[in-house]
Structure formats: structure tokens, C-alpha cells
Amino acid sequence: MTQNIDNLSAALENYLETIADLKKEKKYARIGDIAKVLDVKSSSVNVAINFLTESGLVIHEKYGYVDLTEKGERIAAEIRRKHDILYRFFNDLLFLDAGIAAKEACEVEHCVSSETIYRLERLYSLLKTHFLTKPEDMRNLQDYLEGKK
């Protein structure tokens, strides 16, 4: 069973995250922009946006911009935070390729609890601060994870 913020599906979480990303990048989000980023049809975006509007997470006037409510912004920020922590963990500590780390962070962010993210963040900080402080520590860890040691 996945633990999603406010019991939203991973797909709906992706809509919120995409809207937030578009607003940050372009200062606005439109149905067509969202469809392009998510590689879905505009009709699918309309269905999702209507649901998110009814849920009080999105504001959208017909043929206008899509915006997040305060609650929608909070949820989108939490999803982004999860993604960023997972990405750093996968890329910086597991030495996964950046593309793989980004893809898998996007998949995992929807099914881990805030408690798990908190603990991963703490573990990351502990390792980087106390155990992996020198470049050779990181090289040794990478060699070990890649089966070279």
C-alpha cells in the first residue's frame, strides 16, 4: 500500500509537481504545457485538473492559467522535497547515474512516507558529515558498491 500525501495517486501528485515546476520555470502553467511535460492528452489533463480543483488544490478558470492553492503548493513542495532527497541519496551515495537517479526518485517519491524521507535525510547527513568526509572515502564507497572491492 502506498502512502501518498492526502491520499492522492502518484499521477495526481505528478500533476501538482508539474504545475509547480512550470510556474517556477515559466511563471505560469496551462493545460497544454502540462500535457506536454507529462506526455498525456489535454483531455486527460482536464480531467485531473477538474478533480484537483474540486479537491481544493488547484485553481483553474476555463481556458485560463492553472494555479495551485496554498494547500496545493504545500503538497507540491513536499513532493519536490521528497524527490530531491531521494535523488541526492541515489546519486551522491549510491553513485547511480543522474538520469537513473532522477527517474527512480520520481517513482519512489510517491510511495514512501514522510517518516522514511526524514530518516533518509538524517542518514545522508550523518554519512556526509561524519563518515564520508574525504574524497578517498567516497571513492572507496563507490568502488565497494560497484563490486570493485
HUCORBEL-V478778 format. One record per helix or strand of 2 or more residues. SS is the DSSP state (alpha for helix, beta for strand). FROM is the first residue (numbers start at 1). TO is the last residue. If there is no record, write none. Layout:
[[SS/FROM/TO] [SS/FROM/TO]]
This chain:
[[alpha/5/7] [alpha/10/26] [alpha/31/38] [alpha/42/54] [beta/58/60] [beta/66/68] [alpha/70/93] [alpha/98/108] [alpha/114/131] [alpha/135/145]]
